[in-house]
Amino acid sequence: MQKDSLCYTKFRGEPVKKLVISGYRATELGIFDSKHPGIAIIKTALKDRLLRYYEEGLEWVLISGQQGVEIWGAEVVVELKKEGIPLKLSITPPFSEFTSRLKPDKQAEFQQLVLEADFYQALTTGGYQGPWQFQERDKFLLRNTDSALVVYDDEQPASPKFFMELIGRYQETQPTFVVEQITSFDLNDTAEQMRWKEGDDHDYTL
């Protein structure tokens, strides 16, 4: 699997135009509170990388709307748009009732992101029908992007493992597709930088 955390055009030979963001669910990280300090760390790590991608030509960021890294990534895109960075956001959940089981506050947050998005379309109508919907979602995201940015550590396996495995198979026929992983080491490094900038009295821990 081609991974690159330093030069995003190293393997492709051309700028990334469309990027999919994925990674852990909030619950897989033990995050159950929107004020958890770990969210700020992850969003900062995502923002740093999105800015670098943008400087090299990034135009679109795609997510499926899963709670956790994907939602935080979408929030970063919206924040960057408000700062004058003209990135476009696409949200394509696997089915139209994808958020029906979320708490009202989370549903409201998701709907606000939908309003901020440049494109929104559920891949199937109705509710959950089977695991094939998630499989088709992942295939759709890969077919419609040039690269992936995934918050995932191989030593801490969870649901993103299946997406990473799919990327590996996809690269067999699409060798220019590159995935960049943000690992626990990267997040710890981001946390240290945030402490240095903000002061040691801030709690930047996952």
C-alpha positions in Angstrom: 0.0 0.0 0.0 1.4 3.4 -1.0 1.6 5.7 2.0 3.0 9.2 2.0 3.1 11.7 4.9 5.7 14.1 3.5 5.1 14.7 -0.2 1.6 14.3 -1.4 2.6 14.2 -5.1 5.4 11.7 -4.6 3.6 8.8 -6.1 0.9 10.4 -8.2 3.2 12.9 -10.0 0.3 15.4 -10.0 -1.7 17.3 -7.4 -4.5 15.7 -5.4 -7.8 17.3 -6.6 -10.3 15.1 -4.6 -9.6 13.7 -1.2 -11.6 11.4 1.0 -11.3 11.7 4.8 -12.0 8.8 7.0 -10.9 7.2 10.3 -12.1 6.1 13.7 -15.6 6.6 15.0 -15.8 8.8 18.1 -16.7 5.8 20.3 -13.7 3.9 19.1 -11.5 6.6 20.5 -13.5 6.7 23.7 -14.8 10.2 22.9 -18.4 10.7 24.0 -18.3 14.5 24.7 -18.0 17.2 22.0 -15.7 19.1 24.4 -13.2 16.2 24.6 -9.7 17.7 24.1 -8.8 14.9 21.7 -11.2 16.4 19.1 -9.1 19.6 18.9 -6.0 17.5 18.4 -7.5 15.5 15.5 -9.0 18.6 13.9 -5.7 20.4 14.1 -3.9 17.5 12.5 -6.5 17.4 9.7 -6.3 21.1 9.2 -2.6 21.2 8.9 -2.7 18.5 6.2 -5.7 19.9 4.3 -3.9 23.3 4.0 -0.9 21.5 2.5 -3.1 19.6 0.1 -4.9 22.9 -0.8 -1.6 24.6 -1.5 -0.9 21.8 -4.0 -4.2 22.0 -5.8 -6.9 20.2 -3.6 -10.4 21.2 -4.6 -12.9 18.7 -3.1 -13.1 16.8 0.3 -15.4 13.9 0.4 -16.9 12.2 3.5 -19.8 9.8 4.1 -20.9 11.5 7.3 -19.8 8.9 9.9 -19.6 10.3 13.5 -16.0 10.8 14.5 -13.1 11.7 12.2 -15.3 12.2 9.2 -17.5 14.8 10.9 -14.6 16.5 12.5 -12.9 16.6 9.1 -16.0 18.2 7.5 -16.1 20.8 10.3 -12.5 21.7 9.5 -13.4 22.1 5.8 -16.3 24.4 6.8 -14.0 26.4 9.1 -11.4 26.8 6.3 -14.1 27.9 3.9 -15.0 30.7 6.4 -11.3 31.6 6.5 -11.3 32.1 2.8 -9.9 28.7 1.7 -12.3 27.7 -1.2 -12.4 24.0 -0.6 -15.6 22.2 -1.5 -17.3 19.6 0.7 -19.2 16.5 -0.5 -21.3 14.4 1.9 -22.6 11.0 0.6 -24.0 8.8 3.4 -24.7 5.1 2.5 -28.5 5.6 3.0 -30.9 8.5 3.5 -31.8 7.6 7.1 -28.2 7.3 8.1 -28.5 9.6 11.1 -31.9 8.5 12.3 -30.5 6.8 15.4 -28.3 9.7 16.5 -29.2 11.9 19.4 -31.1 15.1 18.4 -28.1 17.3 19.0 -25.9 15.1 16.7 -28.7 15.1 14.1 -28.8 18.9 14.2 -25.0 19.1 13.8 -25.1 16.8 10.8 -27.9 18.8 9.2 -25.9 22.0 9.7 -23.0 20.4 7.9 -25.3 19.3 5.1 -26.4 22.9 4.7 -22.7 24.0 4.5 -21.8 21.2 2.0 -21.4 21.9 -1.7 -22.8 18.5 -2.6 -25.1 16.1 -0.7 -26.6 12.8 -1.9 -27.4 9.6 -0.1 -26.4 6.6 -2.1 -29.6 4.6 -1.3 -33.0 5.6 0.0 -34.5 4.5 3.2 -32.8 2.9 6.2 -30.2 0.2 6.8 -30.6 -2.9 4.5 -27.3 -4.7 4.9 -23.5 -4.4 5.1 -23.4 -4.1 1.3 -24.5 -0.4 1.7 -21.3 0.4 3.6 -19.2 -1.6 1.1 -20.8 0.3 -1.8 -20.2 3.6 0.1 -16.5 2.9 0.4 -16.2 1.9 -3.2 -18.0 5.1 -4.3 -15.6 7.2 -2.2 -12.5 5.6 -3.7 -13.8 5.8 -7.3 -14.5 9.5 -6.9 -11.3 10.6 -5.3 -7.5 10.7 -6.0 -6.3 10.1 -2.5 -7.3 9.3 1.1 -6.5 10.9 4.4 -7.2 8.4 7.2 -6.8 8.8 10.9 -5.8 5.2 11.8 -3.0 3.4 13.5 -2.3 -0.2 12.4 -1.5 -1.1 16.0 -5.0 0.0 17.2 -7.3 -1.8 14.8 -10.9 -0.9 14.6 -13.6 -0.3 11.8 -11.2 1.8 9.5 -9.2 -1.5 9.1 -11.8 -2.6 6.4 -11.5 0.7 4.5 -7.7 0.4 4.6 -7.9 -3.1 3.3 -10.2 -2.0 0.5 -7.7 0.8 -0.4 -5.0 -1.8 -0.7 -7.0 -3.9 -3.1 -8.0 -0.8 -5.1 -4.4 0.2 -5.5 -3.7 -3.0 -7.3 -5.6 -1.6 -10.3 -5.2 2.1 -9.5 -1.5 2.4 -8.4 -1.6 6.2 -8.5 -4.1 6.3 -5.6 -2.3 7.3 -2.4 -3.3 7.0 1.2 -1.9 9.1 4.0 -2.4 7.8 7.6 -2.4 10.0 10.6 -1.2 7.7 13.4 -1.2 8.0 17.2 2.4 9.1 16.9 1.3 11.9 14.5 -1.5 13.0 16.9 0.9 13.0 19.9 3.3 15.2 17.9 0.4 17.5 17.1 -0.6 17.7 20.7 3.0 18.6 21.7 3.0 21.4 19.2 -0.4 22.7 20.5 1.0 22.7 24.1 4.0 24.6 23.0 1.9 27.2 21.2 -0.9 27.6 23.8 1.0 26.8 27.0 1.5 23.8 29.3 -1.7 24.6 31.2 -3.9 23.4 28.3 -5.1 19.8 28.3 -4.2 18.4 24.9 -4.6 14.6 25.4 -6.5 12.0 23.5 
